Amino acid sequence: MNEHAVILVDSTSQALRIEKQLNANGLTCKLIPVPRHLSSDCGVCLRFMQADLERVQALLKNNHIQFRSIEKL
C-alpha cells in the first residue's frame, strides 16, 4: 500500500504557494511531476503523506487555497 497522496493544481505558481503554506505549518511535501494516469494538465503536483490528509485539507480550506483535487497514490 502506498502511503502518499498528491495535490493536483492548475499552475506551477499555485503548487509553489501550497508548498510554502504546508512547509510553514510543519507538513512535509515534495513537488513532483504529475503522474500521467491522473492528469496531463499542469506538469507538477505536491506529494505528501496520506497520514497528513486531514491536516492538509483543513489548511487548504482555512486559507482559501484553490487546487484541482487531492488523489491517493
PAZAPA-4460 file (N, C-alpha, C; in steps of 0.05 Angstrom, whole numbers, plus 32768, in hexadecimal, padded with zeros to 4 digits):
% residues 73
    n_x    n_y    n_z   ca_x   ca_y   ca_z    c_x    c_y    c_z   seq   type   mol
   8011   7FE8   8000   8000   8000   8000   8011   8019   8000     1      M     A
   800C   802B   7FED   801B   8044   7FEC   8010   8057   8001     2      N     A
   8022   8065   800E   801A   8077   8024   8019   8094   801C     3      E     A
   8019   809A   8002   8019   80B5   7FF9   7FFF   80BD   7FEB     4      H     A
   7FFB   80D8   7FEA   7FE5   80E4   7FDB   7FF1   80FC   7FCD     5      A     A
   7FE3   8106   7FB9   7FED   811E   7FAB   7FD7   8133   7FA9     6      V     A
   7FE0   814C   7FA8   7FCE   8162   7FA3   7FD2   816A   7F86     7      I     A
   7FBD   8169   7F76   7FBF   8171   7F5A   7FB7   818F   7F59     8      L     A
   7FC6   819E   7F49   7FC2   81BB   7F47   7FC1   81C3   7F29     9      V     A
   7FB9   81DC   7F25   7FB6   81E6   7F0A   7FD0   81F3   7EFF    10      D     A
   7FE2   81FA   7F12   7FFB   8208   7F09   8012   8203   7F1C    11      S     A
   802A   8207   7F13   8041   8204   7F23   8041   8218   7F3A    12      T     A
   8039   8230   7F35   8039   8245   7F4A   8025   823D   7F60    13      S     A
   800F   8230   7F59   7FFC   8226   7F6D   8009   8210   7F7E    14      Q     A
   8018   81FF   7F71   8026   81E9   7F80   803A   81F5   7F93    15      A     A
   8049   8209   7F8A   805D   8216   7F9C   8050   8223   7FB3    16      L     A
   8039   8230   7FAF   802B   823D   7FC5   8022   8228   7FDA    17      R     A
   8017   8213   7FD1   800E   81FD   7FE3   8026   81F1   7FF2    18      I     A
   803C   81EC   7FE3   8054   81E1   7FF0   805D   81F3   8007    19      E     A
   805E   820D   8002   8066   8221   8016   8054   821F   802F    20      K     A
   803A   821E   802A   8027   821C   8041   802A   8202   8051    21      Q     A
   802D   81EC   8043   8030   81D3   8050   8049   81D2   8061    22      L     A
   805F   81DB   8055   8079   81DB   8063   8078   81ED   807C    23      N     A
   806B   8204   8079   8069   8218   808F   8059   820C   80A6    24      A     A
   8048   81F8   80A0   8038   81EC   80B5   8042   81D0   80BD    25      N     A
   805B   81CB   80B7   8068   81B2   80C0   8060   8199   80B1    26      G     A
   8055   819C   8099   804D   8185   8089   8062   8181   8073    27      L     A
   806B   8169   8071   807F   8162   805D   8071   815C   8042    28      T     A
   807B   8168   802D   8071   8163   8012   8088   8166   7FFE    29      C     A
   8083   815C   7FE6   8097   815D   7FD1   808A   8162   7FB7    30      K     A
   8095   8175   7FA7   808C   8179   7F8C   8095   8162   7F7B    31      L     A
   8083   8156   7F6C   8089   8140   7F5A   807A   8144   7F40    32      I     A
   8083   8136   7F2B   8074   8136   7F12   8059   8129   7F16    33      P     A
   8044   8133   7F09   8029   8127   7F0C   802A   810B   7F00    34      V     A
   8022   80F7   7F0F   801F   80DC   7F03   800C   80DD   7EEB    35      P     A
   8014   80D3   7ED4   8004   80D5   7EBC   7FE8   80C8   7EBE    36      R     A
   7FE5   80B4   7ED0   7FCB   80A8   7ED3   7FB7   80BA   7EE1    37      H     A
   7FC1   80D0   7EED   7FB0   80E2   7EFC   7FA7   80FA   7EEB    38      L     A
   7FBB   8106   7EDC   7FB5   811E   7ECD   7FCB   8124   7EB9    39      S     A
   7FC4   8133   7EA5   7FD8   813C   7E92   7FD9   815A   7E91    40      S     A
   7FCD   8167   7EA5   7FCC   8184   7EA6   7FE6   8190   7EAF    41      D     A
   7FE7   819C   7EC7   7FFF   81A8   7ED2   8014   8192   7ED5    42      C     A
   802D   8198   7ED2   8042   8185   7ED3   804B   817D   7EEF    43      G     A
   8043   818B   7F04   804C   8184   7F1F   8034   8181   7F31    44      V     A
   8039   8172   7F47   8026   8170   7F5C   8035   816E   7F76    45      C     A
   8027   816D   7F8C   8034   816A   7FA7   802E   814F   7FB3    46      L     A
   8042   8141   7FBA   803F   8127   7FC7   8042   812A   7FE5    47      R     A
   8031   811E   7FF4   8033   811E   8011   8029   8104   801D    48      F     A
   802D   8100   8036   8026   80E7   8043   8007   80E6   8047    49      M     A
   7FFB   80CF   8041   7FDE   80CC   8045   7FD6   80D0   8062    50      Q     A
   7FE8   80CA   8074   7FE2   80CE   8090   7FDD   80EB   8097    51      A     A
   7FE7   80FE   8086   7FE3   811A   808B   7FCA   8125   807B    52      D     A
   7FBB   8114   806F   7FA5   811D   805D   7F92   8130   806B    53      L     A
   7F88   812A   8083   7F75   813C   8090   7F81   8157   8096    54      E     A
   7F9A   8158   809F   7FA8   8171   80A5   7FAC   8181   808B    55      R     A
   7FB3   8174   8075   7FB7   8182   805C   7F9C   818D   8052    56      V     A
   7F87   817E   8053   7F6D   8188   804A   7F64   819F   805B    57      Q     A
   7F67   819E   8075   7F5F   81B4   8087   7F70   81CD   8081    58      A     A
   7F8A   81CA   807D   7F9B   81E1   8077   7F92   81EE   805D    59      L     A
   7F8E   81DE   8048   7F85   81E9   802E   7F6B   81F8   8031    60      L     A
   7F58   81EC   803F   7F3D   81F8   8042   7F3F   8212   8053    61      K     A
   7F4D   8211   8069   7F4E   8228   807B   7F5D   823F   806F    62      N     A
   7F6F   823A   805C   7F7E   8250   804F   7F73   8257   8034    63      N     A
   7F5B   824B   802D   7F4E   8250   8013   7F60   824C   7FFC    64      H     A
   7F70   8236   7FFC   7F83   8230   7FE7   7F75   821D   7FD3    65      I     A
   7F74   8226   7FBA   7F68   8216   7FA5   7F7B   8201   7F9B    66      Q     A
   7F6F   81EA   7F94   7F7E   81D4   7F88   7F6A   81C4   7F77    67      F     A
   7F75   81B3   7F66   7F63   81A3   7F54   7F57   818C   7F64    68      R     A
   7F68   817B   7F70   7F5E   8164   7F7F   7F75   8158   7F90    69      S     A
   7F6D   8147   7FA2   7F81   8137   7FB1   7F7B   811A   7FAA    70      I     A
   7F90   810C   7FA2   7F8E   80F0   7F9A   7FA1   80DE   7FAA    71      E     A
   7F98   80C7   7FB2   7FA9   80B4   7FBF   7FB9   80A5   7FA9    72      K     A
   7FD2   809F   7FAF   7FE2   8090   7F9C   7FE2   8072   7FA3    73      L     A
***
